[in-house]
Amino acid sequence: MGRLKSFDLTVLGVIFIAGIYTGTKFFEPIVIDQLKKDGNLRTDIEVPLYDDSGNPLVPKNMMNIKDELTRVSEERNKERAFKEEQFQQQNKK
């Protein structure tokens, strides 16, 4: 019976934490927009930017990182294909 109560408390805690997390993610753009309209948004801290529908805007530096990772991945795939081709040619001899 004690194990059942601890399981119930664990499930309740997980649901509680998930609810807080999803609630803050949902209401964050709404609250930031209202604070901007009221003129009460702090300027001394970095505030994430959102578009009109509430989707977060990806900073340019993140796009640069994504492009760089894509480029590195493509180069690695080309190297791997080249090495496999060389290996196959050596095995044919």
PyMOL Python script that loads the backbone (N, CA, C, O; Angstrom):
from pymol import cmd

cmd.read_pdbstr("""\
ATOM      1  N   MET A   1       0.819  -1.189   0.000  1.00  0.00           N
ATOM      2  CA  MET A   1       0.000   0.000   0.000  1.00  0.00           C
ATOM      3  C   MET A   1       0.864   1.254   0.000  1.00  0.00           C
ATOM      4  O   MET A   1       0.503   2.255  -0.620  1.00  0.00           O
ATOM      5  N   GLY A   2       2.010   1.210   0.695  1.00  0.00           N
ATOM      6  CA  GLY A   2       2.910   2.357   0.737  1.00  0.00           C
ATOM      7  C   GLY A   2       3.534   2.639  -0.620  1.00  0.00           C
ATOM      8  O   GLY A   2       3.750   3.794  -0.986  1.00  0.00           O
ATOM      9  N   ARG A   3       3.825   1.566  -1.369  1.00  0.00           N
ATOM     10  CA  ARG A   3       4.419   1.748  -2.683  1.00  0.00           C
ATOM     11  C   ARG A   3       3.425   2.406  -3.628  1.00  0.00           C
ATOM     12  O   ARG A   3       3.813   3.216  -4.470  1.00  0.00           O
ATOM     13  N   LEU A   4       2.156   2.068  -3.497  1.00  0.00           N
ATOM     14  CA  LEU A   4       1.123   2.653  -4.341  1.00  0.00           C
ATOM     15  C   LEU A   4       1.002   4.149  -4.080  1.00  0.00           C
ATOM     16  O   LEU A   4       0.809   4.924  -5.017  1.00  0.00           O
ATOM     17  N   LYS A   5       1.110   4.561  -2.835  1.00  0.00           N
ATOM     18  CA  LYS A   5       1.015   5.982  -2.518  1.00  0.00           C
ATOM     19  C   LYS A   5       2.222   6.739  -3.060  1.00  0.00           C
ATOM     20  O   LYS A   5       2.083   7.856  -3.559  1.00  0.00           O
ATOM     21  N   SER A   6       3.398   6.139  -2.964  1.00  0.00           N
ATOM     22  CA  SER A   6       4.585   6.824  -3.489  1.00  0.00           C
ATOM     23  C   SER A   6       4.513   6.924  -5.015  1.00  0.00           C
ATOM     24  O   SER A   6       4.951   7.918  -5.594  1.00  0.00           O
ATOM     25  N   PHE A   7       3.962   5.897  -5.663  1.00  0.00           N
ATOM     26  CA  PHE A   7       3.779   5.952  -7.113  1.00  0.00           C
ATOM     27  C   PHE A   7       2.807   7.066  -7.481  1.00  0.00           C
ATOM     28  O   PHE A   7       3.048   7.823  -8.422  1.00  0.00           O
ATOM     29  N   ASP A   8       1.705   7.165  -6.736  1.00  0.00           N
ATOM     30  CA  ASP A   8       0.726   8.225  -6.992  1.00  0.00           C
ATOM     31  C   ASP A   8       1.351   9.605  -6.819  1.00  0.00           C
ATOM     32  O   ASP A   8       1.092  10.504  -7.618  1.00  0.00           O
ATOM     33  N   LEU A   9       2.165   9.782  -5.790  1.00  0.00           N
ATOM     34  CA  LEU A   9       2.821  11.068  -5.570  1.00  0.00           C
ATOM     35  C   LEU A   9       3.827  11.376  -6.678  1.00  0.00           C
ATOM     36  O   LEU A   9       3.970  12.529  -7.087  1.00  0.00           O
ATOM     37  N   THR A  10       4.517  10.357  -7.157  1.00  0.00           N
ATOM     38  CA  THR A  10       5.471  10.557  -8.244  1.00  0.00           C
ATOM     39  C   THR A  10       4.752  10.980  -9.520  1.00  0.00           C
ATOM     40  O   THR A  10       5.181  11.915 -10.197  1.00  0.00           O
ATOM     41  N   VAL A  11       3.669  10.298  -9.845  1.00  0.00           N
ATOM     42  CA  VAL A  11       2.887  10.648 -11.036  1.00  0.00           C
ATOM     43  C   VAL A  11       2.327  12.051 -10.907  1.00  0.00           C
ATOM     44  O   VAL A  11       2.368  12.824 -11.864  1.00  0.00           O
ATOM     45  N   LEU A  12       1.808  12.389  -9.747  1.00  0.00           N
ATOM     46  CA  LEU A  12       1.263  13.721  -9.520  1.00  0.00           C
ATOM     47  C   LEU A  12       2.353  14.787  -9.661  1.00  0.00           C
ATOM     48  O   LEU A  12       2.105  15.851 -10.228  1.00  0.00           O
ATOM     49  N   GLY A  13       3.541  14.513  -9.158  1.00  0.00           N
ATOM     50  CA  GLY A  13       4.660  15.455  -9.290  1.00  0.00           C
ATOM     51  C   GLY A  13       5.070  15.660 -10.735  1.00  0.00           C
ATOM     52  O   GLY A  13       5.325  16.789 -11.156  1.00  0.00           O
ATOM     53  N   VAL A  14       5.137  14.570 -11.504  1.00  0.00           N
ATOM     54  CA  VAL A  14       5.506  14.669 -12.920  1.00  0.00           C
ATOM     55  C   VAL A  14       4.464  15.473 -13.687  1.00  0.00           C
ATOM     56  O   VAL A  14       4.808  16.319 -14.511  1.00  0.00           O
ATOM     57  N   ILE A  15       3.191  15.207 -13.414  1.00  0.00           N
ATOM     58  CA  ILE A  15       2.115  15.950 -14.078  1.00  0.00           C
ATOM     59  C   ILE A  15       2.173  17.422 -13.699  1.00  0.00           C
ATOM     60  O   ILE A  15       1.967  18.290 -14.547  1.00  0.00           O
ATOM     61  N   PHE A  16       2.450  17.708 -12.444  1.00  0.00           N
ATOM     62  CA  PHE A  16       2.536  19.084 -11.963  1.00  0.00           C
ATOM     63  C   PHE A  16       3.673  19.833 -12.663  1.00  0.00           C
ATOM     64  O   PHE A  16       3.484  20.957 -13.129  1.00  0.00           O
ATOM     65  N   ILE A  17       4.837  19.216 -12.734  1.00  0.00           N
ATOM     66  CA  ILE A  17       5.994  19.848 -13.371  1.00  0.00           C
ATOM     67  C   ILE A  17       5.756  20.022 -14.873  1.00  0.00           C
ATOM     68  O   ILE A  17       6.093  21.064 -15.435  1.00  0.00           O
ATOM     69  N   ALA A  18       5.178  19.009 -15.523  1.00  0.00           N
ATOM     70  CA  ALA A  18       4.882  19.124 -16.955  1.00  0.00           C
ATOM     71  C   ALA A  18       3.871  20.235 -17.213  1.00  0.00           C
ATOM     72  O   ALA A  18       3.981  20.953 -18.207  1.00  0.00           O
ATOM     73  N   GLY A  19       2.898  20.382 -16.339  1.00  0.00           N
ATOM     74  CA  GLY A  19       1.906  21.446 -16.488  1.00  0.00           C
ATOM     75  C   GLY A  19       2.518  22.826 -16.368  1.00  0.00           C
ATOM     76  O   GLY A  19       2.184  23.729 -17.136  1.00  0.00           O
ATOM     77  N   ILE A  20       3.405  22.991 -15.415  1.00  0.00           N
ATOM     78  CA  ILE A  20       4.074  24.291 -15.253  1.00  0.00           C
ATOM     79  C   ILE A  20       4.941  24.588 -16.474  1.00  0.00           C
ATOM     80  O   ILE A  20       4.931  25.710 -16.981  1.00  0.00           O
ATOM     81  N   TYR A  21       5.687  23.595 -16.947  1.00  0.00           N
ATOM     82  CA  TYR A  21       6.573  23.801 -18.093  1.00  0.00           C
ATOM     83  C   TYR A  21       5.778  24.179 -19.345  1.00  0.00           C
ATOM     84  O   TYR A  21       6.107  25.159 -20.014  1.00  0.00           O
ATOM     85  N   THR A  22       4.741  23.411 -19.662  1.00  0.00           N
ATOM     86  CA  THR A  22       3.965  23.702 -20.867  1.00  0.00           C
ATOM     87  C   THR A  22       3.200  25.009 -20.730  1.00  0.00           C
ATOM     88  O   THR A  22       3.020  25.728 -21.713  1.00  0.00           O
ATOM     89  N   GLY A  23       2.754  25.320 -19.529  1.00  0.00           N
ATOM     90  CA  GLY A  23       2.055  26.587 -19.319  1.00  0.00           C
ATOM     91  C   GLY A  23       2.952  27.781 -19.547  1.00  0.00           C
ATOM     92  O   GLY A  23       2.537  28.766 -20.158  1.00  0.00           O
ATOM     93  N   THR A  24       4.183  27.704 -19.060  1.00  0.00           N
ATOM     94  CA  THR A  24       5.096  28.833 -19.271  1.00  0.00           C
ATOM     95  C   THR A  24       5.484  28.956 -20.736  1.00  0.00           C
ATOM     96  O   THR A  24       5.629  30.069 -21.241  1.00  0.00           O
ATOM     97  N   LYS A  25       5.653  27.839 -21.423  1.00  0.00           N
ATOM     98  CA  LYS A  25       5.983  27.902 -22.849  1.00  0.00           C
ATOM     99  C   LYS A  25       4.818  28.476 -23.655  1.00  0.00           C
ATOM    100  O   LYS A  25       5.035  29.177 -24.644  1.00  0.00           O
ATOM    101  N   PHE A  26       3.591  28.185 -23.240  1.00  0.00           N
ATOM    102  CA  PHE A  26       2.418  28.684 -23.957  1.00  0.00           C
ATOM    103  C   PHE A  26       2.193  30.168 -23.699  1.00  0.00           C
ATOM    104  O   PHE A  26       1.934  30.927 -24.632  1.00  0.00           O
ATOM    105  N   PHE A  27       2.290  30.587 -22.437  1.00  0.00           N
ATOM    106  CA  PHE A  27       1.952  31.961 -22.081  1.00  0.00           C
ATOM    107  C   PHE A  27       3.109  32.948 -22.233  1.00  0.00           C
ATOM    108  O   PHE A  27       2.881  34.157 -22.193  1.00  0.00           O
ATOM    109  N   GLU A  28       4.336  32.472 -22.407  1.00  0.00           N
ATOM    110  CA  GLU A  28       5.482  33.376 -22.491  1.00  0.00           C
ATOM    111  C   GLU A  28       5.338  34.418 -23.594  1.00  0.00           C
ATOM    112  O   GLU A  28       5.522  35.603 -23.314  1.00  0.00           O
ATOM    113  N   PRO A  29       5.015  34.037 -24.852  1.00  0.00           N
ATOM    114  CA  PRO A  29       4.890  35.071 -25.882  1.00  0.00           C
ATOM    115  C   PRO A  29       3.747  36.041 -25.615  1.00  0.00           C
ATOM    116  O   PRO A  29       3.842  37.218 -25.962  1.00  0.00           O
ATOM    117  N   ILE A  30       2.678  35.568 -25.009  1.00  0.00           N
ATOM    118  CA  ILE A  30       1.532  36.428 -24.711  1.00  0.00           C
ATOM    119  C   ILE A  30       1.915  37.458 -23.661  1.00  0.00           C
ATOM    120  O   ILE A  30       1.594  38.638 -23.801  1.00  0.00           O
ATOM    121  N   VAL A  31       2.596  37.022 -22.618  1.00  0.00           N
ATOM    122  CA  VAL A  31       2.997  37.928 -21.542  1.00  0.00           C
ATOM    123  C   VAL A  31       4.015  38.944 -22.052  1.00  0.00           C
ATOM    124  O   VAL A  31       3.920  40.128 -21.728  1.00  0.00           O
ATOM    125  N   ILE A  32       4.988  38.494 -22.846  1.00  0.00           N
ATOM    126  CA  ILE A  32       5.997  39.413 -23.378  1.00  0.00           C
ATOM    127  C   ILE A  32       5.346  40.465 -24.268  1.00  0.00           C
ATOM    128  O   ILE A  32       5.691  41.644 -24.193  1.00  0.00           O
ATOM    129  N   ASP A  33       4.408  40.042 -25.107  1.00  0.00           N
ATOM    130  CA  ASP A  33       3.716  40.988 -25.984  1.00  0.00           C
ATOM    131  C   ASP A  33       2.948  42.027 -25.175  1.00  0.00           C
ATOM    132  O   ASP A  33       2.985  43.214 -25.502  1.00  0.00           O
ATOM    133  N   GLN A  34       2.263  41.601 -24.136  1.00  0.00           N
ATOM    134  CA  GLN A  34       1.501  42.543 -23.314  1.00  0.00           C
ATOM    135  C   GLN A  34       2.426  43.504 -22.562  1.00  0.00           C
ATOM    136  O   GLN A  34       2.119  44.689 -22.430  1.00  0.00           O
ATOM    137  N   LEU A  35       3.546  42.995 -22.073  1.00  0.00           N
ATOM    138  CA  LEU A  35       4.500  43.868 -21.396  1.00  0.00           C
ATOM    139  C   LEU A  35       5.072  44.919 -22.352  1.00  0.00           C
ATOM    140  O   LEU A  35       5.297  46.064 -21.959  1.00  0.00           O
ATOM    141  N   LYS A  36       5.308  44.522 -23.616  1.00  0.00           N
ATOM    142  CA  LYS A  36       5.782  45.488 -24.608  1.00  0.00           C
ATOM    143  C   LYS A  36       4.739  46.573 -24.841  1.00  0.00           C
ATOM    144  O   LYS A  36       5.067  47.757 -24.915  1.00  0.00           O
ATOM    145  N   LYS A  37       3.472  46.157 -24.956  1.00  0.00           N
ATOM    146  CA  LYS A  37       2.394  47.124 -25.199  1.00  0.00           C
ATOM    147  C   LYS A  37       2.253  48.096 -24.033  1.00  0.00           C
ATOM    148  O   LYS A  37       2.007  49.285 -24.236  1.00  0.00           O
ATOM    149  N   ASP A  38       2.408  47.591 -22.816  1.00  0.00           N
ATOM    150  CA  ASP A  38       2.261  48.436 -21.627  1.00  0.00           C
ATOM    151  C   ASP A  38       3.499  49.286 -21.361  1.00  0.00           C
ATOM    152  O   ASP A  38       3.439  50.236 -20.580  1.00  0.00           O
ATOM    153  N   GLY A  39       4.621  48.955 -22.000  1.00  0.00           N
ATOM    154  CA  GLY A  39       5.860  49.684 -21.766  1.00  0.00           C
ATOM    155  C   GLY A  39       6.567  49.257 -20.498  1.00  0.00           C
ATOM    156  O   GLY A  39       7.394  50.004 -19.976  1.00  0.00           O
ATOM    157  N   ASN A  40       6.264  48.078 -19.991  1.00  0.00           N
ATOM    158  CA  ASN A  40       6.855  47.594 -18.745  1.00  0.00           C
ATOM    159  C   ASN A  40       7.892  46.495 -18.955  1.00  0.00           C
ATOM    160  O   ASN A  40       8.325  45.857 -17.995  1.00  0.00           O
ATOM    161  N   LEU A  41       8.289  46.271 -20.204  1.00  0.00           N
ATOM    162  CA  LEU A  41       9.262  45.222 -20.486  1.00  0.00           C
ATOM    163  C   LEU A  41      10.660  45.716 -20.133  1.00  0.00           C
ATOM    164  O   LEU A  41      11.069  46.795 -20.561  1.00  0.00           O
ATOM    165  N   ARG A  42      11.384  44.930 -19.358  1.00  0.00           N
ATOM    166  CA  ARG A  42      12.739  45.315 -18.940  1.00  0.00           C
ATOM    167  C   ARG A  42      13.669  45.300 -20.147  1.00  0.00           C
ATOM    168  O   ARG A  42      13.595  44.418 -21.002  1.00  0.00           O
ATOM    169  N   THR A  43      14.533  46.286 -20.192  1.00  0.00           N
ATOM    170  CA  THR A  43      15.484  46.372 -21.297  1.00  0.00           C
ATOM    171  C   THR A  43      16.879  45.917 -20.894  1.00  0.00           C
ATOM    172  O   THR A  43      17.759  45.814 -21.748  1.00  0.00           O
ATOM    173  N   ASP A  44      17.098  45.645 -19.622  1.00  0.00           N
ATOM    174  CA  ASP A  44      18.429  45.246 -19.168  1.00  0.00           C
ATOM    175  C   ASP A  44      18.678  43.747 -19.278  1.00  0.00           C
ATOM    176  O   ASP A  44      19.784  43.286 -18.998  1.00  0.00           O
ATOM    177  N   ILE A  45      17.666  42.980 -19.681  1.00  0.00           N
ATOM    178  CA  ILE A  45      17.840  41.545 -19.874  1.00  0.00           C
ATOM    179  C   ILE A  45      17.438  41.189 -21.299  1.00  0.00           C
ATOM    180  O   ILE A  45      16.654  41.896 -21.932  1.00  0.00           O
ATOM    181  N   GLU A  46      17.985  40.081 -21.794  1.00  0.00           N
ATOM    182  CA  GLU A  46      17.662  39.639 -23.148  1.00  0.00           C
ATOM    183  C   GLU A  46      16.320  38.912 -23.132  1.00  0.00           C
ATOM    184  O   GLU A  46      16.118  37.975 -22.360  1.00  0.00           O
ATOM    185  N   VAL A  47      15.414  39.353 -23.987  1.00  0.00           N
ATOM    186  CA  VAL A  47      14.082  38.766 -24.069  1.00  0.00           C
ATOM    187  C   VAL A  47      13.967  38.064 -25.413  1.00  0.00           C
ATOM    188  O   VAL A  47      14.311  38.652 -26.439  1.00  0.00           O
ATOM    189  N   PRO A  48      13.488  36.811 -25.438  1.00  0.00           N
ATOM    190  CA  PRO A  48      13.350  36.116 -26.719  1.00  0.00           C
ATOM    191  C   PRO A  48      12.331  36.820 -27.611  1.00  0.00           C
ATOM    192  O   PRO A  48      11.363  37.407 -27.128  1.00  0.00           O
ATOM    193  N   LEU A  49      12.566  36.753 -28.916  1.00  0.00           N
ATOM    194  CA  LEU A  49      11.670  37.382 -29.881  1.00  0.00           C
ATOM    195  C   LEU A  49      10.702  36.349 -30.438  1.00  0.00           C
ATOM    196  O   LEU A  49      11.065  35.191 -30.647  1.00  0.00           O
ATOM    197  N   TYR A  50       9.460  36.781 -30.677  1.00  0.00           N
ATOM    198  CA  TYR A  50       8.420  35.918 -31.223  1.00  0.00           C
ATOM    199  C   TYR A  50       7.769  36.618 -32.400  1.00  0.00           C
ATOM    200  O   TYR A  50       7.717  37.847 -32.449  1.00  0.00           O
ATOM    201  N   ASP A  51       7.265  35.827 -33.359  1.00  0.00           N
ATOM    202  CA  ASP A  51       6.531  36.431 -34.463  1.00  0.00           C
ATOM    203  C   ASP A  51       5.085  36.677 -34.047  1.00  0.00           C
ATOM    204  O   ASP A  51       4.731  36.488 -32.883  1.00  0.00           O
ATOM    205  N   ASP A  52       4.246  37.098 -34.998  1.00  0.00           N
ATOM    206  CA  ASP A  52       2.864  37.453 -34.671  1.00  0.00           C
ATOM    207  C   ASP A  52       2.034  36.276 -34.183  1.00  0.00           C
ATOM    208  O   ASP A  52       1.090  36.462 -33.415  1.00  0.00           O
ATOM    209  N   SER A  53       2.374  35.068 -34.619  1.00  0.00           N
ATOM    210  CA  SER A  53       1.604  33.898 -34.199  1.00  0.00           C
ATOM    211  C   SER A  53       2.160  33.245 -32.939  1.00  0.00           C
ATOM    212  O   SER A  53       1.638  32.219 -32.502  1.00  0.00           O
ATOM    213  N   GLY A  54       3.203  33.814 -32.347  1.00  0.00           N
ATOM    214  CA  GLY A  54       3.737  33.298 -31.090  1.00  0.00           C
ATOM    215  C   GLY A  54       4.850  32.293 -31.231  1.00  0.00           C
ATOM    216  O   GLY A  54       5.273  31.703 -30.236  1.00  0.00           O
ATOM    217  N   ASN A  55       5.343  32.078 -32.446  1.00  0.00           N
ATOM    218  CA  ASN A  55       6.448  31.146 -32.660  1.00  0.00           C
ATOM    219  C   ASN A  55       7.772  31.860 -32.413  1.00  0.00           C
ATOM    220  O   ASN A  55       7.941  33.002 -32.841  1.00  0.00           O
ATOM    221  N   PRO A  56       8.714  31.209 -31.733  1.00  0.00           N
ATOM    222  CA  PRO A  56       9.994  31.876 -31.464  1.00  0.00           C
ATOM    223  C   PRO A  56      10.788  32.085 -32.749  1.00  0.00           C
ATOM    224  O   PRO A  56      10.835  31.214 -33.617  1.00  0.00           O
ATOM    225  N   LEU A  57      11.406  33.248 -32.850  1.00  0.00           N
ATOM    226  CA  LEU A  57      12.272  33.546 -33.988  1.00  0.00           C
ATOM    227  C   LEU A  57      13.660  33.020 -33.680  1.00  0.00           C
ATOM    228  O   LEU A  57      14.190  33.240 -32.591  1.00  0.00           O
ATOM    229  N   VAL A  58      14.245  32.325 -34.640  1.00  0.00           N
ATOM    230  CA  VAL A  58      15.574  31.752 -34.452  1.00  0.00           C
ATOM    231  C   VAL A  58      16.600  32.858 -34.685  1.00  0.00           C
ATOM    232  O   VAL A  58      16.571  33.513 -35.727  1.00  0.00           O
ATOM    233  N   PRO A  59      17.497  33.074 -33.740  1.00  0.00           N
ATOM    234  CA  PRO A  59      18.526  34.097 -33.951  1.00  0.00           C
ATOM    235  C   PRO A  59      19.424  33.744 -35.129  1.00  0.00           C
ATOM    236  O   PRO A  59      19.578  32.572 -35.472  1.00  0.00           O
ATOM    237  N   LYS A  60      20.011  34.757 -35.741  1.00  0.00           N
ATOM    238  CA  LYS A  60      20.862  34.532 -36.906  1.00  0.00           C
ATOM    239  C   LYS A  60      22.059  33.662 -36.565  1.00  0.00           C
ATOM    240  O   LYS A  60      22.485  32.848 -37.384  1.00  0.00           O
ATOM    241  N   ASN A  61      22.609  33.823 -35.366  1.00  0.00           N
ATOM    242  CA  ASN A  61      23.774  33.011 -35.020  1.00  0.00           C
ATOM    243  C   ASN A  61      23.410  31.530 -34.947  1.00  0.00           C
ATOM    244  O   ASN A  61      24.254  30.678 -35.221  1.00  0.00           O
ATOM    245  N   MET A  62      22.178  31.211 -34.585  1.00  0.00           N
ATOM    246  CA  MET A  62      21.743  29.812 -34.577  1.00  0.00           C
ATOM    247  C   MET A  62      21.625  29.290 -36.010  1.00  0.00           C
ATOM    248  O   MET A  62      21.940  28.131 -36.279  1.00  0.00           O
ATOM    249  N   MET A  63      21.171  30.147 -36.927  1.00  0.00           N
ATOM    250  CA  MET A  63      21.084  29.739 -38.327  1.00  0.00           C
ATOM    251  C   MET A  63      22.485  29.484 -38.885  1.00  0.00           C
ATOM    252  O   MET A  63      22.677  28.557 -39.673  1.00  0.00           O
ATOM    253  N   ASN A  64      23.461  30.297 -38.484  1.00  0.00           N
ATOM    254  CA  ASN A  64      24.837  30.082 -38.930  1.00  0.00           C
ATOM    255  C   ASN A  64      25.363  28.746 -38.424  1.00  0.00           C
ATOM    256  O   ASN A  64      26.045  28.027 -39.153  1.00  0.00           O
ATOM    257  N   ILE A  65      25.049  28.416 -37.185  1.00  0.00           N
ATOM    258  CA  ILE A  65      25.484  27.138 -36.617  1.00  0.00           C
ATOM    259  C   ILE A  65      24.842  25.985 -37.377  1.00  0.00           C
ATOM    260  O   ILE A  65      25.499  24.985 -37.667  1.00  0.00           O
ATOM    261  N   LYS A  66      23.557  26.125 -37.699  1.00  0.00           N
ATOM    262  CA  LYS A  66      22.854  25.076 -38.432  1.00  0.00           C
ATOM    263  C   LYS A  66      23.481  24.881 -39.813  1.00  0.00           C
ATOM    264  O   LYS A  66      23.700  23.748 -40.242  1.00  0.00           O
ATOM    265  N   ASP A  67      23.769  25.984 -40.510  1.00  0.00           N
ATOM    266  CA  ASP A  67      24.394  25.888 -41.828  1.00  0.00           C
ATOM    267  C   ASP A  67      25.773  25.241 -41.736  1.00  0.00           C
ATOM    268  O   ASP A  67      26.136  24.418 -42.577  1.00  0.00           O
ATOM    269  N   GLU A  68      26.534  25.613 -40.719  1.00  0.00           N
ATOM    270  CA  GLU A  68      27.870  25.051 -40.534  1.00  0.00           C
ATOM    271  C   GLU A  68      27.797  23.543 -40.259  1.00  0.00           C
ATOM    272  O   GLU A  68      28.588  22.772 -40.803  1.00  0.00           O
ATOM    273  N   LEU A  69      26.855  23.129 -39.420  1.00  0.00           N
ATOM    274  CA  LEU A  69      26.702  21.699 -39.135  1.00  0.00           C
ATOM    275  C   LEU A  69      26.285  20.929 -40.383  1.00  0.00           C
ATOM    276  O   LEU A  69      26.746  19.810 -40.608  1.00  0.00           O
ATOM    277  N   THR A  70      25.423  21.520 -41.186  1.00  0.00           N
ATOM    278  CA  THR A  70      25.002  20.878 -42.429  1.00  0.00           C
ATOM    279  C   THR A  70      26.188  20.715 -43.369  1.00  0.00           C
ATOM    280  O   THR A  70      26.362  19.660 -43.979  1.00  0.00           O
ATOM    281  N   ARG A  71      27.002  21.757 -43.486  1.00  0.00           N
ATOM    282  CA  ARG A  71      28.172  21.715 -44.360  1.00  0.00           C
ATOM    283  C   ARG A  71      29.168  20.654 -43.892  1.00  0.00           C
ATOM    284  O   ARG A  71      29.693  19.891 -44.702  1.00  0.00           O
ATOM    285  N   VAL A  72      29.424  20.609 -42.592  1.00  0.00           N
ATOM    286  CA  VAL A  72      30.358  19.622 -42.043  1.00  0.00           C
ATOM    287  C   VAL A  72      29.834  18.209 -42.261  1.00  0.00           C
ATOM    288  O   VAL A  72      30.599  17.303 -42.589  1.00  0.00           O
ATOM    289  N   SER A  73      28.538  18.024 -42.079  1.00  0.00           N
ATOM    290  CA  SER A  73      27.941  16.705 -42.278  1.00  0.00           C
ATOM    291  C   SER A  73      28.076  16.259 -43.734  1.00  0.00           C
ATOM    292  O   SER A  73      28.384  15.098 -44.003  1.00  0.00           O
ATOM    293  N   GLU A  74      27.846  17.174 -44.664  1.00  0.00           N
ATOM    294  CA  GLU A  74      27.986  16.827 -46.080  1.00  0.00           C
ATOM    295  C   GLU A  74      29.430  16.472 -46.422  1.00  0.00           C
ATOM    296  O   GLU A  74      29.674  15.517 -47.159  1.00  0.00           O
ATOM    297  N   GLU A  75      30.388  17.234 -45.892  1.00  0.00           N
ATOM    298  CA  GLU A  75      31.800  16.928 -46.140  1.00  0.00           C
ATOM    299  C   GLU A  75      32.171  15.563 -45.576  1.00  0.00           C
ATOM    300  O   GLU A  75      32.898  14.800 -46.212  1.00  0.00           O
ATOM    301  N   ARG A  76      31.676  15.261 -44.391  1.00  0.00           N
ATOM    302  CA  ARG A  76      31.971  13.971 -43.766  1.00  0.00           C
ATOM    303  C   ARG A  76      31.394  12.823 -44.601  1.00  0.00           C
ATOM    304  O   ARG A  76      32.029  11.781 -44.762  1.00  0.00           O
ATOM    305  N   ASN A  77      30.184  13.028 -45.130  1.00  0.00           N
ATOM    306  CA  ASN A  77      29.582  11.989 -45.963  1.00  0.00           C
ATOM    307  C   ASN A  77      30.382  11.786 -47.248  1.00  0.00           C
ATOM    308  O   ASN A  77      30.550  10.652 -47.698  1.00  0.00           O
ATOM    309  N   LYS A  78      30.879  12.878 -47.845  1.00  0.00           N
ATOM    310  CA  LYS A  78      31.697  12.755 -49.054  1.00  0.00           C
ATOM    311  C   LYS A  78      32.995  12.014 -48.753  1.00  0.00           C
ATOM    312  O   LYS A  78      33.414  11.156 -49.531  1.00  0.00           O
ATOM    313  N   GLU A  79      33.635  12.338 -47.630  1.00  0.00           N
ATOM    314  CA  GLU A  79      34.868  11.648 -47.232  1.00  0.00           C
ATOM    315  C   GLU A  79      34.621  10.158 -47.036  1.00  0.00           C
ATOM    316  O   GLU A  79      35.401   9.320 -47.489  1.00  0.00           O
ATOM    317  N   ARG A  80      33.529   9.842 -46.359  1.00  0.00           N
ATOM    318  CA  ARG A  80      33.206   8.443 -46.089  1.00  0.00           C
ATOM    319  C   ARG A  80      32.974   7.688 -47.400  1.00  0.00           C
ATOM    320  O   ARG A  80      33.441   6.560 -47.561  1.00  0.00           O
ATOM    321  N   ALA A  81      32.253   8.313 -48.334  1.00  0.00           N
ATOM    322  CA  ALA A  81      31.997   7.666 -49.618  1.00  0.00           C
ATOM    323  C   ALA A  81      33.298   7.471 -50.390  1.00  0.00           C
ATOM    324  O   ALA A  81      33.491   6.433 -51.024  1.00  0.00           O
ATOM    325  N   PHE A  82      34.188   8.453 -50.343  1.00  0.00           N
ATOM    326  CA  PHE A  82      35.475   8.349 -51.029  1.00  0.00           C
ATOM    327  C   PHE A  82      36.311   7.219 -50.434  1.00  0.00           C
ATOM    328  O   PHE A  82      36.910   6.441 -51.177  1.00  0.00           O
ATOM    329  N   LYS A  83      36.359   7.118 -49.112  1.00  0.00           N
ATOM    330  CA  LYS A  83      37.129   6.061 -48.453  1.00  0.00           C
ATOM    331  C   LYS A  83      36.552   4.686 -48.769  1.00  0.00           C
ATOM    332  O   LYS A  83      37.301   3.732 -48.983  1.00  0.00           O
ATOM    333  N   GLU A  84      35.226   4.578 -48.800  1.00  0.00           N
ATOM    334  CA  GLU A  84      34.606   3.294 -49.134  1.00  0.00           C
ATOM    335  C   GLU A  84      34.928   2.902 -50.572  1.00  0.00           C
ATOM    336  O   GLU A  84      35.158   1.729 -50.865  1.00  0.00           O
ATOM    337  N   GLU A  85      34.942   3.884 -51.462  1.00  0.00           N
ATOM    338  CA  GLU A  85      35.266   3.609 -52.859  1.00  0.00           C
ATOM    339  C   GLU A  85      36.711   3.137 -52.995  1.00  0.00           C
ATOM    340  O   GLU A  85      36.990   2.199 -53.742  1.00  0.00           O
ATOM    341  N   GLN A  86      37.626   3.780 -52.280  1.00  0.00           N
ATOM    342  CA  GLN A  86      39.028   3.359 -52.304  1.00  0.00           C
ATOM    343  C   GLN A  86      39.182   1.955 -51.735  1.00  0.00           C
ATOM    344  O   GLN A  86      39.934   1.143 -52.273  1.00  0.00           O
ATOM    345  N   PHE A  87      38.478   1.671 -50.660  1.00  0.00           N
ATOM    346  CA  PHE A  87      38.549   0.353 -50.036  1.00  0.00           C
ATOM    347  C   PHE A  87      38.049  -0.718 -50.996  1.00  0.00           C
ATOM    348  O   PHE A  87      38.650  -1.788 -51.097  1.00  0.00           O
ATOM    349  N   GLN A  88      36.962  -0.443 -51.697  1.00  0.00           N
ATOM    350  CA  GLN A  88      36.417  -1.412 -52.647  1.00  0.00           C
ATOM    351  C   GLN A  88      37.371  -1.631 -53.816  1.00  0.00           C
ATOM    352  O   GLN A  88      37.506  -2.754 -54.303  1.00  0.00           O
ATOM    353  N   GLN A  89      38.038  -0.565 -54.273  1.00  0.00           N
ATOM    354  CA  GLN A  89      38.993  -0.706 -55.370  1.00  0.00           C
ATOM    355  C   GLN A  89      40.199  -1.529 -54.937  1.00  0.00           C
ATOM    356  O   GLN A  89      40.727  -2.309 -55.729  1.00  0.00           O
ATOM    357  N   GLN A  90      40.642  -1.368 -53.697  1.00  0.00           N
ATOM    358  CA  GLN A  90      41.777  -2.141 -53.198  1.00  0.00           C
ATOM    359  C   GLN A  90      41.413  -3.611 -53.062  1.00  0.00           C
ATOM    360  O   GLN A  90      42.249  -4.481 -53.306  1.00  0.00           O
ATOM    361  N   ASN A  91      40.184  -3.895 -52.680  1.00  0.00           N
ATOM    362  CA  ASN A  91      39.763  -5.287 -52.507  1.00  0.00           C
ATOM    363  C   ASN A  91      39.561  -5.986 -53.842  1.00  0.00           C
ATOM    364  O   ASN A  91      39.632  -7.213 -53.901  1.00  0.00           O
ATOM    365  N   LYS A  92      39.311  -5.244 -54.915  1.00  0.00           N
ATOM    366  CA  LYS A  92      39.130  -5.849 -56.234  1.00  0.00           C
ATOM    367  C   LYS A  92      40.453  -6.326 -56.817  1.00  0.00           C
ATOM    368  O   LYS A  92      40.470  -7.243 -57.638  1.00  0.00           O
ATOM    369  N   LYS A  93      41.562  -5.719 -56.405  1.00  0.00           N
ATOM    370  CA  LYS A  93      42.880  -6.070 -56.959  1.00  0.00           C
ATOM    371  C   LYS A  93      43.334  -7.389 -56.507  1.00  0.00           C
ATOM    372  O   LYS A  93      44.420  -7.830 -56.882  1.00  0.00           O
TER     373      LYS A  93
END
""", "prot")
cmd.dss("prot")
cmd.show_as("cartoon", "prot")
cmd.util.cbc("prot")
cmd.orient("prot")
